[in-house]
Amino acid sequence: MYFCPMKSMRQEKIEKMLSKDLGEILQGMNHGLLPGVMITLTRVDVSPDLGYAKVYVSLFPSEDRQKDLENLKKHVGEVRFQLGKRVKNQLRIVPELFFYLDDSFDRAERIDQLLKK
């Protein structure tokens, strides 16, 4: 899975579209996936051939983020199916989804705490 640092205009448009649609899908499915945990989609990166998508999510409040991420990964087929129904007229192939934990908020909070000392 190769992700190019220079993105084409098409890649950027697809990323925005996938970000919007995946956000709505995860919001609608959240009660069944991770009850009591808010899933926030932070970023989507698409490969140059549009076959793969890295989806970065933030989970709050979560006791065990890795466990919740694994639970989300178990439902990737269902999420991809819902995505396929939404983008069937824009894309020939629905990208394979890979979920990753985005910890940028945690790092920012840690930096903020260190600066306050």
N, C-alpha and C positions, 0 to 999 in steps of 0.2 A: 504494500500500500504506500504509494508515493504522493506526497503533498508538496507542490511547487510553491516557493516563496512569492513568486510573481503570479498574481491571479488575473485571469481574463475577466472581461466585463460579464460574460455569460456565467462564469463561476460565482461572481459576486451577486448577480441577480438570483441565481439558484439558491445560494446560501441564505439570502434574505427571505425568499419564498419558503424554504424549508424551515427556517427559524420561526417564522410566523405560524406555519401549519403545525409544526411539532409542538410549539408552545400551547396552541389550542388543544391539540390531542392530549398532551400530558396533563393539562389542566382538567380536561373532561374525564380522563381515566384515573386521576390521582386518588380518588376515594377508594378505588379497588386496589390500586398498586401499593401505595404507602399511606395508610390512614394516619392522619395526624401530622404528616410531614409535608411541608410546602416544597414543591419541585420548581426551581427557577432555571429556565434555559438561558445560559449566558452567552454561548457562541456555537456556531456551526461552521465547520471547515469541510469543503468538498474537494475531492481529488480532481485532477485535470480531466479525467475521463468521465466524471460525474457518477462513477460506480460505487464510491465509498463516501461516507460522511462521518466525521468525528463530531459528536454532539457532547458539548460540555454543559454539565448541570451542577447546580448548587442545591444542597438539601438542608432545610432548616425547619424546625429544630430536630435534630437527629442525634440519638444516643450513639449509634454505631453506623457511621456513614458508609463504610465499606460493605456492610451487610445490606443496607438499603440500596446501594448501587448494584450489588449482585442481584437483588430482587428485581430491580428495574431491568437489568440485562436479561433476566429470565423471560420478560414480557416483550423483548425486542421484536419478535415476530408479529405480535398483535399490533404493536405501534407501527411497524412497517406496513402492515396490511391497511391500517387506517390511513396512513400517509399515502399509500398507493391509490386509494379511492379519491383522495383530494387532488393529487397531482397527475392523474392519468392523462389529462389533456395537454399538459405542459412537458412531461418527460416520458421518454420511451421506456427507460429503465428506472425503477425506484432504487435509489442508492441503498447499499447495505449500511446499516447504522451501527456505530460503535459508541457506547456511552463512556464518558470519562468524568471524573469528579473535578470540578473547578474549585480550587482552594484559594483563589486570589483574594476573596473577602477575608478569609482567615489570616492570610499573610498581611493584608492591609491593617487589620485589627491588631495584630501582633506588633507591627511597626509603630502604630499609634501608641500602644501601651509602652513600648520602649522609649519613645520620644517624650512621654509624659514623666518618666522617671528622672 
